[in-house]
Amino acid sequence: MIVVMKAHASPAEIEAVVTRVEQAGFQAHKIVGVERTVIACVGEERGKDELSQLEFFSGVDSVLPILKPYKLAARELHPKGSVVKVGKVEIGARKLAVMAGPCAIENAHQIESAAHAVKAAGAHILRGGAFKPRTSPYSFQGMESEGLQLLERAGREVGLPVVTEVMDPHDIDEIAQHADMLQVGARNAQNFSLLRRLGKVNKPILLKRGMSTKLDEFLMAAEYILSAGNPNVVLCERGIRTFETATRNTLDLNAIPVLKGWTHLPIIVDPSHGTGAEALVIPMALASIAAGADGLMIEVHPEPDHALSDGPQQLRPERFAELMKSVRRVAEAVDRTV
């Protein structure tokens, strides 16, 4: 259930409600908005009758049930949508957020070249994989700790916050020291022990959809992070596995408007993994913005022909610059900016 406080409820009235919620055996998640405060009550359904009495507390406007199983991710909690900050970059606001960079960090020259290129083209966040989950154990697994340091240095050099993937709960603290945002990849979308640990991290989380994850399961995965105390979650549609073999995955653009109706969390799209083909990245990126996405994640490599990971889906810097020009035009058409 959620408790909606009146616009001018005092701090004492809000704390009185929080105390009562906790006494009833629920967790109280306080969301402070511009106009009013909302308190989400998370716990066993059998105790919800006690919460209905909160409607008579001073400063309370209404007590409403959340019927969805994902309580903290539900749109009812933030009807206007949440905005997640990565450094100074906002995701979920009117301005779109574009993350770009190589699939894997290979050496200092490569990540620095990519960082300068995506910054010049207008990207807002630098992406790069230091720890790489690969289908084959014989494929390049990333530079790990050394790659983290190179990514951080490249980001600081061009003035962009950085995002990279975390695969193992044991690596969270190290990665959080170097990255501004931590990514959960598709293969770990339902790794609940990892999600719980990330819920205790004071960094925004980029949660990618699993290859076979339904949308309600996707939001329940986000709920693990939210319920553990981290409210800063951004969802990423990156394609799902279907019977179609013409592309690496099937980029599910239906997910964008559906999720926009179900959740307040921002949603970005990764057309690089969603298609697996460089020629398809730009048209699907533009379609994503038209469908309502809050941003994009694009793989960009100075020399994709020599990439150690996913070369066929990575854009050259000049192609990424073309993409950004087209994104600006589509964004304007749907009342967004870049």
Secondary structure, DSSP 8 states (H G I E B T S, - for coil): -EEEE-TT--HHHHHHHHHHHHHTT-EEEEEE-SS-EEEEEES-GGGHHHHGGGGGSTTEEEEE---SS-TTTBGGG-TT---EEETTEEESSSB-EEEEE-SB---HHHHHHHHHHHHHHT-SEEE-BSS---SSTTS----THHHHHHHHHHHHHHT--EEEE---GGGHHHHHHH-SEEEE-GGGTT-HHHHHHHTTSSS-EEEE--TT--HHHHHHHHHHHHHTT---EEEEE--B--S--SSSSB--TTHHHHHHHHB-S-EEE-HHHHH--HHHHHHHHHHHHHTT-SEEEEEB-S-GGG-SS-GGG-B-HHHHHHHHHHHHHHHHHTT-B-
